[in-house]
Amino acid sequence: MVPADKIIKAAIEENVDVIGLSGLITPSLDEMVHVAKEMERAGLNIPLLIGGATTSKVHTAVKIEEHYKKGQTVHVLDASRSVTVVESLLGQRKDNFVRELKADYEKIRSHHAKHRAAKELLDLNTARKNKLTLAFNDSTITAPQFLGTKTLKQIDLSEIANFIDWTPFFQTWELHGKFPAILEDEIVGVEASKLYKDAQEMLQMIISEKWLEARACFGLFPANSVGDDIEIYNPQNHAEVLGVQRTLRQQTKKAEGQPNLALADFIAPKSSGVTDYIGAFVVSAGFGIDTLIEAYEAQHDDYNSILLKALADRLAEALAEYLHMEIRCKYWGYAQTEVLSNEELIAENYRGIRPAPGYPACPDHQEKIGLFNLLNATQNIEVSLTENLAMFPTAAVSGWYFAHPDAKYFGLGKITEEQVIDICNRKNLDPKENQRWYSSMLH
Ligand code: B12
């Protein structure tokens, strides 16, 4: 995201009518709060529009709107509604619209406060006592065929393309429905089919003309859990800790018999004396995209620009899927006989998970720092982390591999301030300065 001071400077100098902020991953949510505060401080009164995958009306009402009193903040679910919203904010109906919005956001805030008070969270100690206890033995742990890190460059895109999950591709275009049924859909079928045809044509160009390059970097290491942390060891010398993944534990009060999960539960505790393993990966299919996007944008060709970005994103996800299969069947080798169709892969009908920092089981984006260091990803494949921990090139995915047969995806849910302080202490970070990374998870 463009820094707040630049946004405000441009708004004043260029006399803009409206500012719009878009947030894809949670670190940008806090930056939005900062922009709102800075707009207030600069005495601006123009409307502030909020949108993007991680934003919501509740977040806008509870966290942003109150900081910008001089102007109106509005959450817009769909960018195509911006024109109508801006017309309402700047046109004849302005006063009524703003009054209604303010009342609506006030209602959301009070409802949120009541709901928050009613929802009970466990203290950290009690949640930890209710951890998941798994069996760690020869039938649940397989020593990887390969240990250490590996870098793959110029990966064959024609192979990766077979692993594309097309359903999210259509979502990018606001066409909702499952692929391939969406192509026959009564309402969006015609549009979806045209789009799919264009996508196939561009995909062939990407492959044959080598428009994009795909790279991957992964590692498999011995590991053990120590409380909610996962210690990752040097394969040549288990006494050397290469990195520690700090996981967060669910604190919601569970039904009888249901555990409070943390990813660390899927790795054998150090105290068991059993050696377990973990994997890590960073992949990107976005190398080479910038010059092509610039060329499309110079021609004001938004359609092909969005199409190319969406295909690069699909290839990055497909590469993550392909690499995970390679890990299971070859490099780790705990599922050497696995044969699954693309549909079965998309349905995750396999053993093991690959949670990505930022996804619901591990919403802590900061964990990407340790992951990148462990794999030396920036040096090895030139994927970097921005100040707000977004990956660059954008068409990139990173995460962990867990192989225990009972490892599963889950949502962390809300956590208490106690756990935020705890995780900051475990990372040797000042809790006050780092609260912003956890604010969207806080109860
Ligand atoms: C496609 C996608 C990707 C693509 C990249 C997308 C991109 N080019 O930026 C790929 C596969 C590369 C990817 C990677 C990652 N992703 Co992702 N991704 C998605 C996904 C599936 C769809 C997002 C999308 O493009 N939607 C289509 C567009 C059109 O919708 P949209 O962005 O919401 O925008 C609409 C509205 O919000 C609105 N709008 C948006 N902006 C604005 C601005 C204004 C002013 C207005 C008025 C309106 C408006 O208008 C748009 C049209 O309706 C979402 C899940 C989801 N269903 O939303 C996860 C999601 C955004 N990803 C997520 C995560 C965590 C990641 C990774 C960090 C995972 C990882 N560790 O690898 C990486 C980060 C990549 C990076 N570069 O840093 C999380 C973020 C959650 C969080 N807590 O931060 C999500 C929400 C998934 C989830 N459920 O957890 N991702």
Residues whose N, C-alpha, C, O or C-beta is under 5 A from the ligand:
A	BS01	B12	G20 L21 S22 G23 L24 I25 T26 L49 I50 G51 G52 A53 T54 V76 L77 D78 A79 S82 P168 Q171 T172 D313 A316 E317 A356 P357 G358 Y359 P360 L389 A390 M391 F392 P393 T394 A395 A396 V397 S398
